[in-house]
Amino acid sequence: MDFISTRIITDDVKRLVSFYEKTTGVQATWLNEDFAELRTALATLAIGSTRTVALFAPGSARAAANDSVIIEFLVDDVDSTYRELAGSDLLAALVNREPSTLPWGNRSLLLRDPDGNLVNFFTPVTPEAVAKFAR
C-alpha cells in the first residue's frame, strides 16, 4: 500500500488553490472546476469542492471543519520560506510569528489556510531529523 494524497474539501476551490500555489510555489493541475491537485515529488494535496462529496459519500465531509490535522511541507530552508511569506499578504495567516525549533528536531513555521486548516512548513535541523528525511 502507498499513501498517495490528502484531500481538503472546501466551499471555495479557487481561493484555497491560490493559497497553496502562493505558499508552496507548486502550480495546481485542475481536473475540473471542482477539483485540483498540487503534486510534489512525495505526495499530492488534492482540493475538492463540497459538491464532490456527494459523489463518493454524501454528508461525509464538511468544509472548514478541521481541528485535528496538520498539513506538512518539507522545505529546504524554513527561515527563507518565512521571509518570503512574511513579505506577502499571507502574513496574517501565520500562527507562530517566526520559525521555531521543535523538540523532535524540525524547525517549523505554522500557519492557517483560508479554511482554517493548520499548515506546517518545516526543515529538519538536528542530525537525527536530517537523517530521517534524507533523500
C-alpha positions as CSV (number, residue, x, y, z in Angstrom):
1,M,0.0,0.0,0.0
2,D,1.2,3.5,-0.8
3,F,-0.1,6.8,0.8
4,I,-0.9,9.0,-2.2
5,S,-2.7,12.1,-1.2
6,T,-4.6,14.2,1.3
7,R,-7.8,15.9,0.1
8,I,-9.3,19.1,1.5
9,I,-12.9,19.7,1.0
10,T,-13.8,23.4,0.6
11,D,-16.6,25.8,-0.4
12,D,-14.1,27.9,-2.5
13,V,-11.7,25.7,-4.5
14,K,-10.2,28.7,-6.4
15,R,-9.3,30.6,-3.1
16,L,-7.8,27.5,-1.5
17,V,-5.8,26.5,-4.6
18,S,-4.5,30.1,-4.9
19,F,-3.3,30.0,-1.3
20,Y,-1.4,26.7,-1.7
21,E,0.1,27.8,-5.0
22,K,1.4,31.0,-3.4
23,T,2.7,29.3,-0.2
24,T,4.3,26.3,-1.9
25,G,5.3,27.6,-5.3
26,V,3.6,24.5,-6.8
27,Q,1.3,25.0,-9.8
28,A,-2.0,23.2,-9.4
29,T,-3.4,20.8,-12.0
30,W,-7.1,21.4,-12.5
31,L,-9.2,18.3,-13.4
32,N,-12.4,20.4,-13.5
33,E,-13.8,23.4,-11.7
34,D,-14.5,21.3,-8.6
35,F,-11.1,19.5,-8.2
36,A,-7.5,20.4,-8.4
37,E,-4.2,18.8,-7.3
38,L,-0.9,20.2,-6.2
39,R,1.6,17.4,-6.8
40,T,5.1,17.2,-5.3
41,A,7.7,14.5,-5.6
42,L,6.4,12.7,-2.5
43,A,2.7,13.4,-2.2
44,T,-0.3,15.2,-3.6
45,L,-2.6,17.7,-2.0
46,A,-6.0,17.4,-3.6
47,I,-8.6,20.2,-3.2
48,G,-12.2,19.4,-3.9
49,S,-15.4,21.3,-3.8
50,T,-18.1,20.4,-1.3
51,R,-20.1,19.4,-4.4
52,T,-17.7,16.4,-4.9
53,V,-18.6,14.9,-1.5
54,A,-22.0,13.7,-2.8
55,L,-20.2,11.7,-5.5
56,F,-18.4,9.4,-3.0
57,A,-20.1,9.6,0.3
58,P,-22.9,12.2,0.8
59,G,-22.6,14.2,4.0
60,S,-19.3,12.6,5.0
61,A,-17.1,15.8,4.8
62,R,-17.7,19.5,5.6
63,A,-15.6,22.5,4.5
64,A,-13.6,24.4,7.1
65,A,-14.3,21.9,9.9
66,N,-10.8,20.5,10.6
67,D,-9.5,20.8,14.1
68,S,-7.1,17.9,14.2
69,V,-5.0,17.6,11.1
70,I,-1.8,19.5,10.2
71,I,-0.8,19.5,6.5
72,E,3.0,19.5,6.4
73,F,5.5,20.5,3.7
74,L,9.2,19.7,3.9
75,V,11.2,22.8,2.7
76,D,14.9,23.4,2.2
77,D,15.0,26.4,4.4
78,V,12.1,27.3,6.6
79,D,13.6,30.6,7.6
80,S,13.7,31.6,3.9
81,T,10.2,30.4,3.5
82,Y,9.2,32.6,6.5
83,R,10.8,35.7,5.0
84,E,9.0,35.1,1.7
85,L,5.6,34.6,3.3
86,A,6.1,37.5,5.8
87,G,6.7,39.8,2.8
88,S,3.3,38.8,1.3
89,D,-0.4,39.2,2.0
90,L,-0.2,35.8,3.8
91,L,1.4,37.3,7.0
92,A,-2.0,37.3,8.7
93,A,-2.2,33.6,8.3
94,L,0.9,32.9,10.4
95,V,0.2,31.2,13.7
96,N,3.7,31.5,15.1
97,R,5.3,34.8,14.0
98,E,8.7,33.2,13.2
99,P,10.1,29.7,12.8
100,S,10.9,27.7,16.0
101,T,12.8,24.6,16.6
102,L,10.7,21.7,18.0
103,P,11.9,19.0,20.4
104,W,11.9,16.4,17.6
105,G,14.5,18.3,15.6
106,N,12.5,20.2,13.0
107,R,12.5,24.0,12.6
108,S,8.8,24.8,12.0
109,L,6.6,27.6,10.7
110,L,2.9,27.1,11.4
111,L,0.1,29.0,9.6
112,R,-3.6,28.6,8.7
113,D,-5.0,28.3,5.2
114,P,-8.2,30.3,4.3
115,D,-10.4,27.5,5.6
116,G,-8.6,27.4,8.9
117,N,-6.6,24.2,8.3
118,L,-3.2,24.2,10.0
119,V,-0.2,24.1,7.6
120,N,3.3,23.4,8.8
121,F,6.4,24.2,6.7
122,F,9.5,22.6,8.3
123,T,13.1,21.9,7.8
124,P,15.0,19.2,9.7
125,V,17.9,20.7,11.7
126,T,19.2,18.1,14.1
127,P,21.3,15.2,12.8
128,E,18.6,12.7,13.7
129,A,15.9,14.7,11.9
130,V,18.1,15.4,8.9
131,A,18.8,11.6,8.6
132,K,15.1,10.8,8.8
133,F,14.3,13.0,5.8
134,A,17.4,12.5,3.7
135,R,16.5,11.9,0.1
